[in-house]
């Protein structure tokens, strides 16, 4: 958390007003999506937050008034004021991102439309790609429907424009195989399509320099953000459609909005006061393959990595096999390794589809007779659940630590039908499982709210302890903390922590070595498979050129993602994945797990604080003991976010290292034109990879990953030592004039103490209400269903 690591200078905003608290009517709107029992719990947490912010704000105002006329402000007071302001303005809940990750036509947009109860809000079609970019959907207490369309910056578009023209004009030599129109592949078709959309027909024949002088057909705001607002969902949908619906090739319309489609980076849609999607949840429609543009592709990966939940969306006809489905699952599991994802589920869509005669013919003999299409659909869906749940769990077990929370889930598969949710010709609303997904969303947010509020109130309590101790220390000159001895103890413990982290990271050495050996033995086979297509070189040379232009990576809207760097390093990832996941696990303590070592370090310091307090008679200075113990929790708690952010860079360092080493051969291959260009490009890539492997490419990748681990270890120990040194200085009553008489905040401290105690009471009340609700539901079956239907009728 900001402010725990160093003493901050006084900034211009030191005396600024804290943010205003939310009006009660606005706060109540946030709970519309929840049943009454959950609303009660959320309101109690909201009340707790409001009172905590009020206490912090009052304390902040008192401190500002007490030092306002001072010529200079002591470092300790600066630290305190900045900490208070940061905590006052800290969001009580980080957004819960739920990524809907699926291939073209899987039904992601239709599923979001059903969840938010807006049938055609996002564009849908059963024939082709509809949503052309990442779309985020959330709700707030605003009065209108709103969409913000974020465009590529001028520089980002110029980068893509240069690559598009290189892809087109680098293959145009008379008589060459590239000149044949029938030989165009998707890479070239998409490049032509984008240029025509932005600049008009004939743009594909112009050079990069010429196109820079051509004015785009669509209107591009200087802010690079287009904001749309509407009173009704349908009105906003109509306005938004032209921007996010993928236009068909050969389209000759005059819509200026549609003309800027290739420049769109991502779209944020905000719903007003939704009764179905609680504020704080963001549903993200994520295309399955990334993007040719570097910035959009980078955002694609970052969006996947920031999702705490990923739903892999696959329609019923594709779920039982196919490379695209496996690629999506693998990318989602990687998000658990490198990102913030803690939960993966498979959502099978379009489950109302079933050809009854065919199903009955393939159905095993001896089962109970099927009487109707509905019975067949329900039986088939249950069978899909059992099969895919087992397969997915086995796949997760091979890649993730054994105590990873998602492995504890009894059900990892949902079978849904957005169409039947609206029509209910075959299935009831509950059988479409849309209500189950909504229930999951609510529970996820409620759990996150509880976790964040516990952390927030506890941190606020520690800060009030510190504030009150500033004044208390004035009267405790006779009682000193033996800070020199405590500092020596901390230094010794940091050394032990450093050794423990070294041992923890050492578990990576053997799997890395084994992975490198496997990669050296298999890279030619893997590379050969990546460079072969079923139709030979016909059309593939242009896709291969696009791969080389993007340093080994090509993402298309219609083809599977190609990443040569990741493919040839996959044998290393296969070896390290279980160990890597084990290092960053947060469950039971193991020798290889990092966070338990940090927790043990925290507990040893807190025990030492208590011991020193007993030995030195903290009879009148219990503030210091409580402050020091609480501040240690805050300092070390902030490390988890730092580690998670570094984790992604460490994990990706293998593929990044290989990409950097192969960049010269990619650049050489991208320049090749003329006859037999495709084979010549392949030869350059093969020779380049062979040369780099011979020169130790995989070993360098191993060393770079180990260096990243070393940097993480250094960063952890430096942050811990620096932050704790600051804490001890603040706690010392001999801190070189750190303390001065401040405003009396005893009343605020006592109020904060009560709020801290009430955390347990709020949690116990929530458990009690849930237990009562479950009892009543058991006594009166059908009530829950009626409640859901009642809420739906209220929305119609």
N, C-alpha and C positions, 0 to 999 in steps of 0.2 A: 504494500500500500504506500501511496505517496507520503513522504514525510517520515518514514521510519528509518531511512538510511543515512540522512545527513541533516545538518542544521541548515535551514533554508534562509536565504537573504530576504529582507523585506521587499516584497514586490509592490507594484502600483495597485494591485487588487487586494492588498492585505486588508484594507479597511472597507472593502466593498460589501454590499448588502447580500446576505445569503438568499438563495432562491426562495420564492414564495411557496407556501404549502398549497396543496391541491384543495380545491373547494369540496365540501362534503358531497354535494350532488354529483360532482365528477367522480369522486372516489367510489361512490355506490355503483356507478355505471360499470365499473371494472369487473363487477362480480356477476353480471347478468348471465354469463355462460355457465355458471355453476349451480348445482342443486342447493337447496336451502341449507343442508348440513354443512356442506363445504363453504357456502357463503358465510356462515357463522364463524368458521375458523379463519377465513381470510379477513373478515372484518376485525377480528381480534388482533390479528397480526398487523393489519393496517393501523388500528388504534395504537398499538404498541409502537409502531414506527413513527406515527405522528407525534406522540408524546416524547419519544426519544429525540426527534428532531427539534422539538420545542425546547427541551432542556439544553441541547447543544447550542441552539441559537441564542438562548438567554445567557449561557456561559460566555459565548463568543462576544456578545454585545458588552457584557460586563468587563471582559478583558480589554476590549478595544477602548472603552471609556477610561479604564485605569491607566493606559499607557499613551493615550492620544496626544497629550501635551509634552511627552518626554522628548528630549533632544535625540536620544538614541534608545533603541530597544535591545535588551539583552538577548543573546542567542537562544537561551532556553525559552524565553517568552515568544520569540519569533517562531520557534519550532512548534510550540503549543498552539499559537494562533493559526498557523498554517494547517496543522493537523485538524483542528476543529473545523475550519472552513472546508477542507477537503472532505471530511466526514459528513458535514451538513449537506454538501452538494453531491455526495456519492449516490448513484442510483441504488435503490433498495433491491433491485432485481435486474440482473443481466438478461437480455433477451434469450429465450429458449428457441434455438433454431432447429426446425425439423425439416430435413432435406428429403424431398421426393425425387429419387434418382432413378431414371429409367430411359430406355431407348425410345426412338421415334415411334409414335403411335401406341405407346404402352398404356396411355390413359391418365397421365399425371394431371393434366389440366382438368379433365372430367372429374377426377377424384377430389381435387381442391374445390371445384364448383359444388360438388355434393356436400362436402364438409362445411362449407360456408353458407349453404342453402341458397345458392344463386345458379340456376341451371346453365346459363350460357355466358357466365361472366368472363371467364377466360376463353379464348377461341379453341374450339374442338372440331375434329374431323376424323372420320374413320379411314381416310384415304392417304393422308400425307402429313408431313410435319406441320404443326400449327404454331406452337409457341417458339419464337425464333431466338430467345435469349433467356437469361436467368430472370425469373420473376419472383419477387418476395411479396407475400400477402400477410398483413397483420391488421390488428384493430386498435382503436384508441377512442378517446372521448371526444373526438372532433365531431362536428355537426354534419360534415359533408363527406362524400366519397372522394378520394384524392389519389392521384398517381403522379409519381415523379419519374421521368424518363431520363436516365443519365447517358450522355453521349461520350464517345471517345474524344479525348482532347485533340487539338489540331495536330500535335506532334505524334500522337498514337495513330491517328488516321493516316498521316504521311508515311509512317513505318509500314502499315498494312498496304497502302497504295503502292509503295515501292516493291514489296514482295509480290503483289498481284501482277504488276506489269512485268516484273522479271519472270514470273511463271509463264505469262502469255508470250512475251516477245523473245524470251530466251530459247524457245523451241520452234521458232518460225523461220526455217531455212528451206528454200525451194527444193523440191525433190526429196526432202527428208521424210522419214516416216511420220514426223510430227505434223506435217502439213495436211495430212488427210483429215477431213472433217469427221469421218466416221470413227476416227481413232481417238477422238476427245474422250477424256475420262472426267470423273466428277470434279476433280481439282480444277481443271480448266473451265468446265461448265460453270462452276460456282464463281470463279474469278470473273468470267465474262458477265455473269448475272449481276454480281455486286457493282461492277463498274457501270453497267447500263442503268441500274437502278439509281445510282447517285448522279451520274453525268449525262445519261441519255444514250440512245442508240448510236453506235459508232465509237463509243468511248473505248471499247476493247482494242481498237486499232491504234490508239494514241499512245505516245510514250509517257513516262512518268513526268517529265518536265512539261510536256504539253498539258497534261491533266491538271498540274498545279495551277495553270493559268485559266482553267475552265471553272466557271461558277457552278456549284452543285444545284440541281433542280429543286431540292427541298430547302426550306428555310431553317437555318441552323443558328440558334441563339448564341450570343457571345458567352453566356454563362455555361453553355453546354448542358443545361438542364431544362427540360420541358415539363411544366406543371399543368396537370389537368384536374379540374374539379367538377363535381356534379351533385345534384340533390338526390338522384336515384341511381341504383346500381346499373340498371340498363343503360342509362344515359352515359355514365362513365365508360361502360363496356363498349358502347358504340364509338366513343372518342378514342379509346385505347386500341381498339381492334386494328386500325390501320398501321399502328406502330409496331405491335408485337406479333401480328399474324404473318407468318412466312408467306410472301407473295410467290405465285407460281411462275415458273420459267415461261417466257413468251408473253408475260403480262404487259399490257400496253396502256394501262390506266394513267390518269393525270394527277392522282392524289399526291400532293406535296408531302403529306405525312408519311405515306408509304415509301416515298423516295429516300428517306433518311434511315430506312431500316438497317442497312449495313453499318451505320455509325453508332447504333445503340449498344451500350455496354451492359446495362442491366436496368430493371424497372422495379420500383417500390410502390406497392398498392396498399392504401390504408382504408379500412372499413370503419364506419362510425358505429360505436356502441353495439358491437356484435354480441348476440346472445349465444353464439356458438363457438367463437374463437376468442378466448380470454386475452385481454391486453397483456403483453409480455411474451406471447407466442408468435413466432414468425414461420409461416409455411413457405418453403422455398422450392419452386419448380426448377430442377437442375437438369439441363440436357445431358445425355449420356456419354458424350464423346469429347467435350471441350470445344475449342475454337481455333481457327487458323490464325487469328490475330493474337499476338503475344500477350497483350494486356487482358483480353477477354479470357484467354486460356489460363493465365495466372490467376485471374479472379475465379475461374471455374474451380481450380484446385483449392484456393483459399476458402471459397464458399463451402465446399465439401468438408474441409478441415475444421471450420468453425461450427458445424452442426453437431449438437450433442446427441442428436438422434438421426439416423438415416433409415428411411423406408425404401427398400429396393422395389421398384414398381415393375411388374412383369405381367403381361396378359396371359390368360389361361392357356393359350395355344403355343406360347413360347417358353413357359416356365419349366418344362420338363427337359430342356436341352438347349444347345446352341451356344456358340462362342460369346455372343453379345451378352447373354444373361450371366455367363460365368465371369466375363470381364467386369460387369457391374458389381457382382458380389465381391470380387477380388479388390476392386477399387474401394468399396465400402469397408472391407476389413483393414485395408491399408490406412483408411481414415482413423480407425481405432488405434493403430500403431503410431501414426505421426500427428494426429490432430486431437480434438476435444471430444470426439465421438465416444459414447459409453453404451450405446444401445443400437443394435441393428435388427431390423425385422424385414421379412419378405411380405409384400402386399400383392396378392394375385388379383388382378382386375378382370373385368368382363366375364365373371364366373356364371353369368346367366346363359352363356353360350354352351350349347350341347346338342349334338345330333343324336336323337334318341335311338333310332334303329342301330346306328353304328356302336353306340355305347352299350346297348343290350347284347349285341353280338360279341363284343370283346369282354363283357362282364363274365367273371368266373361263375361256373355252375355251382349250385348248392346254396347260393345266397337267397335271402327272402325276395319274393317277387316284387318287381317295381310296378306300381300302379299308375304313375303319372310322370310327366316331364319334371315337375317340381321335386318329386321324390328322387329322381335320378340326379338332378342338379345338386341337391343337398348331400346325397350319398357320395357323389364324385368330389364335391368340395371338401367333405370330411376326409376322404382318402388322400386328396392332395395335401391337406394340412398335415396329416400324419407322416406322409412320405417326405415332404419338403422340410418339415420341422426336424426330422431325424438327420437328413442330409446336411441342412444348414448348421445344425449344432455340431455335427462331426467336423465340418469344414472350419468352424470357429475354434473348436478345440485344438485343431492342428496348428493354428496360427496365433492363438491368444493364450495368456496365462490361465491356469486351471481355475483360479478364483475370480476371473473377470466377471463382472456382475451380469452381463448379458447371458452368460452360460447358465445362470440360475433360473432364467425365465422358463416357465413351463410351456409357453406358447410363443413361438417366434414367427408364426405365419398367420396372416389374415386373408380370408377369401371375400372379396368385395365385388359389388356390382353397382356402379353409379347409375346405370340405366334403370335397373330394377328399383333403385331407391326412389326414383321419380315415378315410375309406372306401377310398380308392385303388382305386375301381372302374374309372376311366378312366386316371388319371394316377398316376405313381410319386410318392413323397415329394419327390424332387428336382424333378420337373416342376411341382409345386404352387408352387415357389419360396419356400416358407416357410423352408427352410434357407438360402437366399440372403439373406433379410432378417436372419436371425440372424447370419450371417457378417458382414454389413454392420455390425450393432450391435457385434459384438466388435471389428472393425477400428477403428471410430470411437472406441471406448473406449480401445483400445490406443494409438492415435495421440495421443489427448488425455492419456493417462497419461504418455507419453514427453515431450510438450511441457511439461506441468505440473511433472514431476519435474526436467527440465532447468532450468526457471526457479527452482524451489524450492531446489535444491542450489546453483545459482549465487548466488542471493540470500543463502543461508546462508553461503557462502564469503566474500562481501563483508562480511557482518556480523562474521564472525570476524576478518577483516583489520582492521576498525575496532577491535574489542575488543583485539586484540593491540597495535595501534598506540597505544592509550592508555598502556600501560606503556612501550612503546619510546620514546615522545616524551619521557619523563623524562630520558633520557640523550642527547638530541639538541638541547640548548639552543643549540649553535653553528650548527645548520643550520635555517634558517627558510624557510618558503614565502613567496614574495613575494605575499602574499594581496591586497594592494591592487591590484597590477597584474592579477592573475587576476580579481578582481571587476570591474575595468573591462572586461576582455576579455569576461566573461560578459554584462555590461550591453550591450555593443556587439552581441554575438551574439543576445541576446534581442530587441533592436531590429530586427535583420535578420530574425529569425524572425517577428516581428510583421508586418513588411512582406510577407514571403512568404505568411503566412496571409491577409493582406488581399487579395493578388493571387489567391490560391487561391479565396477566397470570391467574388471579383469575377466569376468565371466564371458565377455564378448569375444575374447581373443581366439579361443578354439573354434567356435562356429564361424568366425570371420575367415580364419585360415582354411577351414574345410570348405567354406563357400567359394573362396578364391580358387582352390584346387578344382572344384566342380565346374566353376565358370570357365577356367582355362580349358578344361576337357570338352566342354559342350558348346562353346560360343559359336563355332563354325556351323554346327547343326542348327542352332537357334537362329543365327543370322540368315542362313540359307532358307529356312522356313519363312522368315519375314520378307525375303526378297523374291519369293515365288508366288505367282498368281495362277489360278486355274486356267485363265485364258492366255497364258504366256505374257508377252510384253505388250500386247495390244491394249493401249490406253494406260498401262501402268507406269510408263516412263514419266508422264506428267505428274502423277501422284508421287513418284519417287523424287522428282525434282522438288516438289513441295516439301517432302520430308527433309531433303538436304537444305533447302532454304531456311527451314526452321530448326536446324541443328539436330536432326534425327527424330523430330516429332511432327506428326500431322494429324489434325483433328478435322473431321468433315461432318456435315449434318446427316449424311446418308451412309458413310462407311464406318467400320470399326476404327477406333483410335489406333494409330500407329506410333509406337515409341521404341525406337531401336535401342536407345540407351538403357531403358528400363528392362527391355526384353533380355539383353545379354548380361545384365546384372541380376536377373531374377534368381538364378541358382544361389547367389550369395544371400539374397533376401529369404529364400526358402530355408536356409540354414539358420539365419540369425533371428527370424521373426519371433519364435517362442521365447528366446532369451531376452531380446529387446523389449518385448511386452512385459516380461517378468521384472525387468529393471524399473520400469515406470509404473508398475502396478501400485494400487493403493489399498490392497486387501491385507491378508495375513502377512506377518513378518517372515522374510526369507533372507538368506545370505546375499542374494542377488538383487533384492528390492531396495530402491533408493530411499523412498519416503519413510519407511520404518526406521532407518538409521537416523534420519533427521528428527523423527518423533522421539527416538531414544535420547538424542542430544538435548532436545527441548526438556524432556522430563528430568534429565540429570541436572540441568541448570536450575529448574524450578525447585527440585529437592535441595539443592545447595542454598538457594535463597532462603528456604524455610529453616534449614540448619543454621545459617548465619543469624537469622532473626532470633532463634532460640538462644544461641550462644551469646549474642550481644544485647540481649534484652530489649527487643523492639516493643517495649511495653507501651510507649507513647507514639511509636512510629510504624504502626501496622500498615499505614498508607503505602510506605515504601515497599514493604513486602508484597502487598497486593498489586501495586503498580508494576514492580519488576516481574512478577510471575505472569501478569496479564500481558505486559509488553513483549515478553519473550514469545508468547503464543502468537501475537500479532505479527512480529517480525518474521518468525519462521513460517507462519501461515501464508504470508505473502510470497514465500519461496515457491509454492506449488504452481502458481500462475507463471512465474519466471521459468520454471523447469518445463512446463507444458509448451511454452512458446519456443524454447530452444529445442525441444524434442523433434519438431518437424524438420528443422535444419539438419539435425544429426541424421535422421532417418533418410532424408533425400540426398545426403552427401555422396553416397555411392554412385547413384545415377548421374548426379551433377558433375562429379569428378570425371566419369567416363565421357559425358557429353563434352566437357571442356577439352579433354585429350583428343577427342575425335573431331573437334570443330574444324581443323585444317582440311581433313579429308572430306567432310561434308561440303565445305566451301569449294573445294576443287571439283567435286562431283556436280555441284549446282551450276558450274560454268559450262558443262559439256552440252553441246548441241550437235545437230546433224545426224547422219546415218548411224544406225545402231547405237543411238545415244543411251538407250536404257541399259544395254549390256555393258557399255563402257562405264556408265555410272556405277553399276553393280561391282564391276571390277575394281574401280577406284575405292569404293567402300570396303570391299573385302581385303584389298591390299593394305589399306589404311588401318583397318582393325587388326589384321595380322601383325603389322609392324608395331602398333601400340601395345598389343598383348606381349609381343616378344620383348618390348622395352619395359614391361612391368606395369601395364595399365591397371590391372586388377589389384596388384599390390599397392599401387599409389592410392587407389580408391579406399583400400583397407586402412592405410596410414592416415588418410584425410578424415575418415570417420573416427578413428581413435584420437586424432587431434581435436576433433569437435567434442568428444567426451572429456578430454583433458581441459578444454576451455570451459566446459560446463562445471567441472569440479572446481576450477580456479574461481569462476564467477560465484559459485555457492559460498565457498569459504570466505572470499573477500566481502561479499554482501553481509554474511553473518557477522563477521568480525567487526566491520564498520558500523553496522546498525547497533550491535550490542555495546560497542564502545560509546556510541552516542547516548544510548539508554543509561549506561552507568554514570556518565557525566551529568546527565540531567537529574539522576536520583541522588547524587552526592550533595550533601548540605555544605560541602566545602568547594563547590564548583566555581571558584573564581568569580564570585559575584553574580552567578547565574540567577539567583533568586532575588526577588524584590517583593515588597508588599503589594499584593494584587487585591482586586475586589473579592469580597467574601462570597464563595460559591458553595457554602455548606448545604444550603437548601437544595441547590441543583444536584449536589452529590447524593443527598439522601433520596431525592426523587429517582435518580438514576439507579440507585441501589434497589429500590422497590421494583422498578421496571425489569431489572436483571433477574430478580427473584421470580417475577411473574412469567418469565419464559416457560418454565416448567409447567406452570398452571395452564397456560394456553395450549401447550402440547397435550396435556392430560385431558383437557376439555374436548379437544378434537377427537381423541381416541374414544372417549366416552360417547360422544354423539354418533360416531361411526358405528360403535357397537350397538347402540340403541336402534340405529337405522337398520342394521343387518337383522337384528332380532325382529323388528316390525315387519320387514320384508319376508322373513321366513314364516311369520304368522299370517301374513296377508299376501300371498303370491299374486303377481300381476300388477301390484301397485307401482313398481318401478317402470314397467312398460307404459302404464297409463300416464305416469308423470312425464315420460319422454314424449308421448303423443300430445299431451297437453301443451308442452312447451312448443312443439312443432305447430299445433293449431294456432297458438298465439302469434306465431311468426308469419303464418300464411296470409 
